[in-house]
Amino acid sequence: MSSSVEALSALQELSATEDAALRRAAVWYFKRHARIIADEADDFSARAVADREDFLELHAALRKLGVSVALPDELRDRAA
């Protein structure tokens, strides 16, 4: 719990420039890995499932920050 509180506090302390840089980095990562994750959409190994879950959590977090990025078609049914 304390790590969540500390992380929230750290996020609130970001300057506008730092916040923008963090968002750009997350969007870059998302776009760079979207095809890789989508190509493994039918892979049910533990690693592929964990990667997909992490990727979908990143997508949800970006949306909460007001950043609109499209999910690959192969992942849309899993994002619900």
MOPAC internal coordinates of N, CA, C and O (Angstrom, degrees):
PM7 1SCF
backbone

  N    0.0000 0     0.00 0     0.00 0    0    0    0
  C    1.4533 1     0.00 0     0.00 0    1    0    0
  C    1.5137 1   111.04 1     0.00 0    2    1    0
  O    1.2310 1   120.59 1   136.80 1    3    2    1
  N    1.3231 1   116.48 1   -43.20 1    3    2    1
  C    1.4553 1   117.75 1  -177.51 1    5    3    2
  C    1.5243 1   111.74 1   -64.47 1    6    5    3
  O    1.2310 1   120.12 1   148.00 1    7    6    5
  N    1.3279 1   117.37 1   -32.00 1    7    6    5
  C    1.4603 1   118.55 1   178.74 1    9    7    6
  C    1.5213 1   110.79 1   -66.23 1   10    9    7
  O    1.2310 1   119.73 1   145.70 1   11   10    9
  N    1.3343 1   118.13 1   -34.30 1   11   10    9
  C    1.4636 1   121.23 1   176.78 1   13   11   10
  C    1.5177 1   110.50 1   -66.80 1   14   13   11
  O    1.2310 1   120.54 1   138.65 1   15   14   13
  N    1.2966 1   116.57 1   -41.35 1   15   14   13
  C    1.4611 1   121.37 1   179.19 1   17   15   14
  C    1.5208 1   109.56 1   -65.52 1   18   17   15
  O    1.2310 1   120.45 1   137.16 1   19   18   17
  N    1.3373 1   116.75 1   -42.84 1   19   18   17
  C    1.4570 1   120.62 1   179.46 1   21   19   18
  C    1.5315 1   110.46 1   -65.06 1   22   21   19
  O    1.2310 1   120.24 1   139.30 1   23   22   21
  N    1.3294 1   117.15 1   -40.70 1   23   22   21
  C    1.4698 1   120.72 1   179.24 1   25   23   22
  C    1.5203 1   110.43 1   -64.43 1   26   25   23
  O    1.2310 1   120.17 1   137.35 1   27   26   25
  N    1.3252 1   117.28 1   -42.65 1   27   26   25
  C    1.4618 1   120.82 1   178.55 1   29   27   26
  C    1.5221 1   110.30 1   -62.13 1   30   29   27
  O    1.2310 1   120.78 1   137.50 1   31   30   29
  N    1.3106 1   116.11 1   -42.50 1   31   30   29
  C    1.4607 1   120.31 1   178.47 1   33   31   30
  C    1.5242 1   110.75 1   -62.63 1   34   33   31
  O    1.2310 1   120.44 1   137.87 1   35   34   33
  N    1.3154 1   116.77 1   -42.13 1   35   34   33
  C    1.4592 1   120.37 1   179.74 1   37   35   34
  C    1.5266 1   110.89 1   -64.84 1   38   37   35
  O    1.2310 1   120.01 1   139.83 1   39   38   37
  N    1.3299 1   117.59 1   -40.17 1   39   38   37
  C    1.4629 1   120.92 1   178.29 1   41   39   38
  C    1.5216 1   111.30 1   -63.05 1   42   41   39
  O    1.2310 1   120.60 1   142.03 1   43   42   41
  N    1.3053 1   116.45 1   -37.97 1   43   42   41
  C    1.4632 1   120.15 1  -179.78 1   45   43   42
  C    1.5244 1   111.92 1   -69.72 1   46   45   43
  O    1.2310 1   120.34 1   158.35 1   47   46   45
  N    1.3309 1   116.96 1   -21.65 1   47   46   45
  C    1.4532 1   121.17 1  -179.09 1   49   47   46
  C    1.5289 1   113.06 1   -88.01 1   50   49   47
  O    1.2310 1   119.85 1   175.37 1   51   50   49
  N    1.3381 1   117.88 1    -4.63 1   51   50   49
  C    1.4535 1   120.28 1  -179.85 1   53   51   50
  C    1.5261 1   110.95 1   -66.79 1   54   53   51
  O    1.2310 1   121.31 1   -40.45 1   55   54   53
  N    1.3206 1   115.10 1   139.55 1   55   54   53
  C    1.4686 1   118.96 1   173.06 1   57   55   54
  C    1.5233 1   107.66 1   -73.59 1   58   57   55
  O    1.2310 1   120.25 1   -12.43 1   59   58   57
  N    1.3056 1   117.13 1   167.57 1   59   58   57
  C    1.4677 1   120.81 1   178.38 1   61   59   58
  C    1.5234 1   110.62 1   -59.80 1   62   61   59
  O    1.2310 1   120.43 1   142.26 1   63   62   61
  N    1.3225 1   116.78 1   -37.74 1   63   62   61
  C    1.4610 1   121.07 1   179.23 1   65   63   62
  C    1.5272 1   111.03 1   -67.09 1   66   65   63
  O    1.2310 1   120.45 1   137.43 1   67   66   65
  N    1.3120 1   116.74 1   -42.57 1   67   66   65
  C    1.4658 1   120.97 1   178.77 1   69   67   66
  C    1.5286 1   110.94 1   -65.75 1   70   69   67
  O    1.2310 1   120.88 1   138.64 1   71   70   69
  N    1.3180 1   115.93 1   -41.36 1   71   70   69
  C    1.4586 1   120.51 1   178.14 1   73   71   70
  C    1.5284 1   110.77 1   -61.14 1   74   73   71
  O    1.2310 1   120.74 1   134.87 1   75   74   73
  N    1.3205 1   116.19 1   -45.13 1   75   74   73
  C    1.4638 1   121.25 1   178.94 1   77   75   74
  C    1.5289 1   110.70 1   -62.72 1   78   77   75
  O    1.2310 1   120.19 1   139.20 1   79   78   77
  N    1.3220 1   117.24 1   -40.80 1   79   78   77
  C    1.4650 1   121.40 1   179.20 1   81   79   78
  C    1.5250 1   111.04 1   -64.16 1   82   81   79
  O    1.2310 1   120.66 1   139.50 1   83   82   81
  N    1.3089 1   116.34 1   -40.50 1   83   82   81
  C    1.4634 1   120.50 1   178.45 1   85   83   82
  C    1.5280 1   110.94 1   -64.40 1   86   85   83
  O    1.2310 1   120.34 1   137.37 1   87   86   85
  N    1.3159 1   116.95 1   -42.63 1   87   86   85
  C    1.4662 1   120.88 1   177.67 1   89   87   86
  C    1.5262 1   111.36 1   -64.15 1   90   89   87
  O    1.2310 1   120.47 1   136.27 1   91   90   89
  N    1.3378 1   116.70 1   -43.73 1   91   90   89
  C    1.4715 1   119.74 1   178.79 1   93   91   90
  C    1.5158 1   111.22 1   -61.41 1   94   93   91
  O    1.2310 1   120.37 1   138.34 1   95   94   93
  N    1.3159 1   116.90 1   -41.66 1   95   94   93
  C    1.4620 1   120.72 1   179.70 1   97   95   94
  C    1.5293 1   110.92 1   -64.13 1   98   97   95
  O    1.2310 1   120.34 1   138.24 1   99   98   97
  N    1.3157 1   116.95 1   -41.76 1   99   98   97
  C    1.4690 1   120.56 1   179.14 1  101   99   98
  C    1.5244 1   110.90 1   -65.24 1  102  101   99
  O    1.2310 1   120.22 1   138.96 1  103  102  101
  N    1.3176 1   117.18 1   -41.04 1  103  102  101
  C    1.4672 1   120.78 1   178.38 1  105  103  102
  C    1.5220 1   110.11 1   -66.54 1  106  105  103
  O    1.2310 1   119.81 1   138.91 1  107  106  105
  N    1.3240 1   117.97 1   -41.09 1  107  106  105
  C    1.4657 1   121.17 1   177.46 1  109  107  106
  C    1.5237 1   109.98 1   -59.50 1  110  109  107
  O    1.2310 1   120.77 1   131.58 1  111  110  109
  N    1.3268 1   116.14 1   -48.42 1  111  110  109
  C    1.4660 1   120.83 1   179.35 1  113  111  110
  C    1.5262 1   110.36 1   -59.37 1  114  113  111
  O    1.2310 1   120.56 1   134.33 1  115  114  113
  N    1.3240 1   116.54 1   -45.67 1  115  114  113
  C    1.4605 1   121.67 1  -178.90 1  117  115  114
  C    1.5249 1   110.39 1   -58.68 1  118  117  115
  O    1.2310 1   120.63 1   129.47 1  119  118  117
  N    1.3243 1   116.41 1   -50.53 1  119  118  117
  C    1.4646 1   120.34 1  -177.54 1  121  119  118
  C    1.5252 1   111.39 1   -66.66 1  122  121  119
  O    1.2310 1   120.15 1   142.75 1  123  122  121
  N    1.3058 1   117.32 1   -37.25 1  123  122  121
  C    1.4685 1   121.84 1  -179.35 1  125  123  122
  C    1.5199 1   111.56 1   -65.68 1  126  125  123
  O    1.2310 1   120.13 1   145.12 1  127  126  125
  N    1.3245 1   117.36 1   -34.88 1  127  126  125
  C    1.4613 1   121.09 1  -174.63 1  129  127  126
  C    1.5201 1   114.76 1  -101.33 1  130  129  127
  O    1.2310 1   119.52 1   172.97 1  131  130  129
  N    1.3071 1   118.52 1    -7.03 1  131  130  129
  C    1.4701 1   121.59 1  -176.03 1  133  131  130
  C    1.5277 1   111.97 1   -55.81 1  134  133  131
  O    1.2310 1   120.16 1   131.67 1  135  134  133
  N    1.3102 1   117.31 1   -48.33 1  135  134  133
  C    1.4657 1   120.19 1  -178.19 1  137  135  134
  C    1.5202 1   111.44 1   -67.60 1  138  137  135
  O    1.2310 1   120.00 1   141.41 1  139  138  137
  N    1.3201 1   117.60 1   -38.59 1  139  138  137
  C    1.4703 1   121.41 1   178.76 1  141  139  138
  C    1.5204 1   109.89 1   -60.44 1  142  141  139
  O    1.2310 1   120.30 1   132.55 1  143  142  141
  N    1.3140 1   117.03 1   -47.45 1  143  142  141
  C    1.4650 1   121.61 1  -179.71 1  145  143  142
  C    1.5244 1   109.94 1   -66.74 1  146  145  143
  O    1.2310 1   119.90 1   137.82 1  147  146  145
  N    1.3095 1   117.79 1   -42.18 1  147  146  145
  C    1.4686 1   121.45 1  -179.74 1  149  147  146
  C    1.5250 1   111.11 1   -63.33 1  150  149  147
  O    1.2310 1   120.17 1   142.08 1  151  150  149
  N    1.3236 1   117.29 1   -37.92 1  151  150  149
  C    1.4632 1   120.41 1   179.29 1  153  151  150
  C    1.5260 1   112.29 1   -63.73 1  154  153  151
  O    1.2310 1   120.58 1   158.65 1  155  154  153
  N    1.3152 1   116.49 1   -21.35 1  155  154  153
  C    1.4646 1   121.19 1   179.58 1  157  155  154
  C    1.5260 1   111.71 1  -103.70 1  158  157  155
  O    1.2310 1   119.89 1  -161.04 1  159  158  157
  N    1.3163 1   117.82 1    18.96 1  159  158  157
  C    1.4697 1   121.50 1  -176.28 1  161  159  158
  C    1.5208 1   113.03 1   -59.13 1  162  161  159
  O    1.2310 1   120.07 1   149.77 1  163  162  161
  N    1.3089 1   117.47 1   -30.23 1  163  162  161
  C    1.4690 1   120.86 1  -179.52 1  165  163  162
  C    1.5231 1   112.94 1   -97.60 1  166  165  163
  O    1.2310 1   120.19 1  -173.36 1  167  166  165
  N    1.3147 1   117.23 1     6.64 1  167  166  165
  C    1.4694 1   122.47 1   178.71 1  169  167  166
  C    1.5263 1   107.60 1   -90.06 1  170  169  167
  O    1.2310 1   120.75 1   -58.17 1  171  170  169
  N    1.3236 1   116.16 1   121.83 1  171  170  169
  C    1.4642 1   119.94 1  -177.61 1  173  171  170
  C    1.5201 1   112.69 1  -108.85 1  174  173  171
  O    1.2310 1   120.87 1  -158.46 1  175  174  173
  N    1.3342 1   115.94 1    21.54 1  175  174  173
  C    1.4595 1   119.21 1   173.62 1  177  175  174
  C    1.5246 1   108.23 1   -67.39 1  178  177  175
  O    1.2310 1   120.73 1   -22.63 1  179  178  177
  N    1.3152 1   116.21 1   157.37 1  179  178  177
  C    1.4641 1   120.57 1  -177.51 1  181  179  178
  C    1.5299 1   111.35 1   -58.20 1  182  181  179
  O    1.2310 1   120.04 1   139.62 1  183  182  181
  N    1.3231 1   117.53 1   -40.38 1  183  182  181
  C    1.4552 1   120.87 1  -179.40 1  185  183  182
  C    1.5195 1   111.61 1   -64.90 1  186  185  183
  O    1.2310 1   120.54 1   133.77 1  187  186  185
  N    1.3361 1   116.58 1   -46.23 1  187  186  185
  C    1.4687 1   120.18 1  -178.61 1  189  187  186
  C    1.5301 1   110.94 1   -64.91 1  190  189  187
  O    1.2310 1   120.42 1   139.71 1  191  190  189
  N    1.3206 1   116.80 1   -40.29 1  191  190  189
  C    1.4663 1   120.54 1   179.06 1  193  191  190
  C    1.5296 1   110.00 1   -64.42 1  194  193  191
  O    1.2310 1   120.34 1   135.72 1  195  194  193
  N    1.3238 1   116.95 1   -44.28 1  195  194  193
  C    1.4676 1   121.01 1   179.52 1  197  195  194
  C    1.5292 1   110.65 1   -64.31 1  198  197  195
  O    1.2310 1   120.30 1   137.69 1  199  198  197
  N    1.3317 1   117.03 1   -42.31 1  199  198  197
  C    1.4726 1   120.38 1   177.15 1  201  199  198
  C    1.5233 1   111.14 1   -60.12 1  202  201  199
  O    1.2310 1   120.83 1   136.69 1  203  202  201
  N    1.3314 1   116.02 1   -43.31 1  203  202  201
  C    1.4657 1   121.56 1  -179.87 1  205  203  202
  C    1.5240 1   110.61 1   -63.74 1  206  205  203
  O    1.2310 1   120.56 1   135.54 1  207  206  205
  N    1.3277 1   116.53 1   -44.46 1  207  206  205
  C    1.4682 1   120.12 1   179.82 1  209  207  206
  C    1.5289 1   110.59 1   -62.24 1  210  209  207
  O    1.2310 1   120.37 1   136.31 1  211  210  209
  N    1.3326 1   116.90 1   -43.69 1  211  210  209
  C    1.4682 1   120.20 1   178.12 1  213  211  210
  C    1.5280 1   110.93 1   -61.92 1  214  213  211
  O    1.2310 1   120.55 1   138.29 1  215  214  213
  N    1.3174 1   116.55 1   -41.71 1  215  214  213
  C    1.4564 1   121.78 1  -179.30 1  217  215  214
  C    1.5324 1   110.57 1   -64.53 1  218  217  215
  O    1.2310 1   120.53 1   137.15 1  219  218  217
  N    1.3251 1   116.60 1   -42.85 1  219  218  217
  C    1.4673 1   120.02 1   179.40 1  221  219  218
  C    1.5293 1   111.22 1   -67.91 1  222  221  219
  O    1.2310 1   120.19 1   146.64 1  223  222  221
  N    1.3398 1   117.23 1   -33.36 1  223  222  221
  C    1.4619 1   120.02 1   175.43 1  225  223  222
  C    1.5242 1   110.61 1   -66.75 1  226  225  223
  O    1.2310 1   120.20 1   141.76 1  227  226  225
  N    1.3372 1   117.22 1   -38.24 1  227  226  225
  C    1.4602 1   120.62 1   175.57 1  229  227  226
  C    1.5212 1   110.15 1   -62.50 1  230  229  227
  O    1.2310 1   120.09 1   137.19 1  231  230  229
  N    1.3143 1   117.43 1   -42.81 1  231  230  229
  C    1.4634 1   121.50 1   178.46 1  233  231  230
  C    1.5342 1   110.36 1   -59.54 1  234  233  231
  O    1.2310 1   120.45 1   134.52 1  235  234  233
  N    1.3277 1   116.75 1   -45.48 1  235  234  233
  C    1.4679 1   120.93 1   179.77 1  237  235  234
  C    1.5251 1   110.59 1   -63.46 1  238  237  235
  O    1.2310 1   120.25 1   139.01 1  239  238  237
  N    1.3235 1   117.12 1   -40.99 1  239  238  237
  C    1.4639 1   120.72 1  -179.54 1  241  239  238
  C    1.5293 1   110.77 1   -65.70 1  242  241  239
  O    1.2310 1   120.58 1   137.72 1  243  242  241
  N    1.3188 1   116.49 1   -42.28 1  243  242  241
  C    1.4670 1   119.43 1   178.24 1  245  243  242
  C    1.5212 1   111.17 1   -61.76 1  246  245  243
  O    1.2310 1   120.35 1   138.60 1  247  246  245
  N    1.3229 1   116.94 1   -41.40 1  247  246  245
  C    1.4707 1   120.27 1   178.41 1  249  247  246
  C    1.5249 1   110.79 1   -61.67 1  250  249  247
  O    1.2310 1   120.62 1   139.60 1  251  250  249
  N    1.3408 1   116.42 1   -40.40 1  251  250  249
  C    1.4679 1   120.05 1   178.64 1  253  251  250
  C    1.5242 1   111.61 1   -64.01 1  254  253  251
  O    1.2310 1   120.96 1   151.92 1  255  254  253
  N    1.3218 1   115.77 1   -28.08 1  255  254  253
  C    1.4628 1   120.43 1   177.55 1  257  255  254
  C    1.5190 1   112.35 1   -85.14 1  258  257  255
  O    1.2310 1   120.73 1  -178.36 1  259  258  257
  N    1.3285 1   116.21 1     1.64 1  259  258  257
  C    1.4537 1   120.56 1   178.82 1  261  259  258
  C    1.5112 1   114.37 1    85.38 1  262  261  259
  O    1.2310 1   120.38 1  -165.95 1  263  262  261
  N    1.3363 1   116.87 1    14.05 1  263  262  261
  C    1.4550 1   121.73 1  -179.89 1  265  263  262
  C    1.5268 1   108.15 1   -98.52 1  266  265  263
  O    1.2310 1   120.62 1   -61.73 1  267  266  265
  N    1.3176 1   116.42 1   118.27 1  267  266  265
  C    1.4589 1   121.45 1  -178.37 1  269  267  266
  C    1.5247 1   109.82 1   -96.27 1  270  269  267
  O    1.2310 1   120.87 1   -67.08 1  271  270  269
  N    1.3247 1   115.93 1   112.92 1  271  270  269
  C    1.4643 1   121.71 1   174.37 1  273  271  270
  C    1.5191 1   107.51 1  -130.09 1  274  273  271
  O    1.2310 1   120.76 1   -41.95 1  275  274  273
  N    1.3145 1   116.15 1   138.05 1  275  274  273
  C    1.4603 1   120.77 1  -176.44 1  277  275  274
  C    1.5210 1   111.08 1   -81.59 1  278  277  275
  O    1.2310 1   121.41 1   -43.33 1  279  278  277
  N    1.3180 1   114.90 1   136.67 1  279  278  277
  C    1.4582 1   120.37 1   172.29 1  281  279  278
  C    1.5210 1   109.17 1   -78.12 1  282  281  279
  O    1.2310 1   120.24 1   -33.98 1  283  282  281
  N    1.3265 1   117.14 1   146.02 1  283  282  281
  C    1.4621 1   118.39 1   171.43 1  285  283  282
  C    1.5332 1   110.15 1   -60.60 1  286  285  283
  O    1.2310 1   120.23 1   -32.16 1  287  286  285
  N    1.3018 1   117.17 1   147.84 1  287  286  285
  C    1.4706 1   121.86 1  -179.13 1  289  287  286
  C    1.5231 1   112.15 1   -50.55 1  290  289  287
  O    1.2310 1   120.41 1   141.38 1  291  290  289
  N    1.3321 1   116.82 1   -38.62 1  291  290  289
  C    1.4640 1   121.16 1  -176.16 1  293  291  290
  C    1.5231 1   112.89 1   -64.16 1  294  293  291
  O    1.2310 1   119.84 1   162.03 1  295  294  293
  N    1.3174 1   117.91 1   -17.97 1  295  294  293
  C    1.4675 1   120.96 1  -176.24 1  297  295  294
  C    1.5205 1   113.40 1  -108.86 1  298  297  295
  O    1.2310 1   119.73 1   173.74 1  299  298  297
  N    1.3071 1   118.12 1    -6.26 1  299  298  297
  C    1.4730 1   120.12 1  -174.07 1  301  299  298
  C    1.5200 1   113.23 1   -61.41 1  302  301  299
  O    1.2310 1   119.77 1   141.11 1  303  302  301
  N    1.3245 1   118.04 1   -38.89 1  303  302  301
  C    1.4655 1   119.68 1  -178.66 1  305  303  302
  C    1.5180 1   111.80 1   -71.36 1  306  305  303
  O    1.2310 1   119.76 1   161.40 1  307  306  305
  N    1.3242 1   118.06 1   -18.60 1  307  306  305
  C    1.4617 1   121.88 1  -179.46 1  309  307  306
  C    1.5233 1   112.44 1   -89.47 1  310  309  307
  O    1.2310 1   120.07 1   168.37 1  311  310  309
  N    1.3073 1   117.48 1   -11.63 1  311  310  309
  C    1.4576 1   121.78 1  -175.25 1  313  311  310
  C    1.5152 1   113.67 1   -83.50 1  314  313  311
  O    1.2310 1   119.60 1   173.58 1  315  314  313
  N    1.3011 1   118.37 1    -6.42 1  315  314  313
  C    1.4692 1   121.72 1  -175.07 1  317  315  314
  C    1.4967 1   113.20 1   -69.64 1  318  317  315
  O    1.2310 1   120.10 1   180.00 1  319  318  317

